Amino acid sequence: MLTIIEIGNMVAEVLLGMNWQTFCSGEHESFLISDDPVIAHVIDSQTNRVHLRMGVGSPGVNVWFPLCRNICLRIVKGEESGYVEWFPLVSGT
């Protein structure tokens, strides 16, 4: 039990040292929510591939945590903290 608490404290320290952004979607867009909603991934800039289920201490990690269907928390290093409005991508014709 003590080990679980110690690991939780270590993860909390890493997350608290990162920048936090709140994303709000429009009324026609929703974030996916589930019983396991947190996604941590790294994008490989050389191959443009996404690596899922990465640890929060991994270099370049993005942690996404949907709080409800239209509000999502993103935790990342190197980007400004704050509030962002989510706009869906619109493909040109």
C-alpha positions in Angstrom: 0.0 0.0 0.0 2.8 2.4 0.8 4.4 1.8 -2.6 1.2 2.7 -4.3 1.0 6.0 -2.4 4.6 6.8 -3.1 4.1 6.2 -6.8 1.0 8.4 -6.8 3.1 11.2 -5.2 5.8 10.8 -7.8 3.3 11.0 -10.7 1.6 14.0 -9.0 4.9 15.8 -8.8 5.6 15.3 -12.5 2.1 16.4 -13.5 2.2 19.5 -11.2 5.4 20.5 -12.9 3.8 20.6 -16.4 1.5 23.1 -18.1 -2.3 22.6 -17.8 -4.7 23.6 -20.6 -8.5 23.4 -20.6 -10.2 22.7 -23.9 -13.9 23.4 -24.5 -15.6 21.9 -27.5 -18.5 23.4 -29.4 -22.0 22.2 -29.0 -21.7 19.8 -32.0 -18.4 18.2 -30.9 -17.8 16.0 -27.9 -14.8 14.5 -26.2 -14.9 10.7 -25.6 -15.5 9.8 -22.0 -15.3 6.3 -20.5 -14.4 4.4 -17.3 -10.7 4.8 -18.4 -10.6 8.3 -19.9 -7.0 9.4 -19.5 -4.8 9.1 -22.6 -1.1 9.7 -22.5 0.7 9.7 -25.8 3.9 10.9 -27.6 4.1 11.9 -31.2 7.3 10.9 -33.0 8.2 13.9 -35.0 10.4 11.9 -37.4 7.7 9.3 -38.4 4.6 11.3 -37.4 3.4 8.3 -35.5 1.5 8.4 -32.2 2.7 6.1 -29.3 -0.1 5.5 -26.8 0.0 4.5 -23.2 3.2 6.4 -22.4 4.3 7.3 -18.9 3.8 10.9 -17.7 7.6 11.3 -17.4 8.2 10.4 -21.1 9.7 13.3 -23.1 7.1 15.0 -25.2 4.2 13.3 -23.5 0.6 14.7 -23.9 -1.9 13.8 -21.2 -5.6 14.2 -22.1 -8.3 13.9 -19.4 -11.9 14.5 -20.5 -13.7 16.0 -17.6 -17.1 15.8 -19.3 -18.4 15.6 -22.9 -17.4 19.2 -23.7 -14.5 20.0 -21.4 -11.1 18.3 -21.6 -7.9 18.9 -19.6 -4.5 18.6 -21.4 -1.3 18.4 -19.4 1.9 19.0 -21.4 5.4 20.6 -21.0 6.5 23.5 -23.1 3.2 25.0 -24.0 1.4 27.9 -22.3 -1.2 27.0 -19.7 -4.7 28.4 -20.1 -8.1 28.0 -21.8 -8.5 26.9 -25.5 -11.7 26.6 -27.6 -11.7 23.4 -29.6 -12.6 23.8 -33.3 -13.2 20.8 -35.5 -11.1 20.3 -38.6 -13.0 21.2 -41.7 -11.7 19.7 -44.9 -11.8 21.8 -48.1 -13.6 20.7 -51.2 
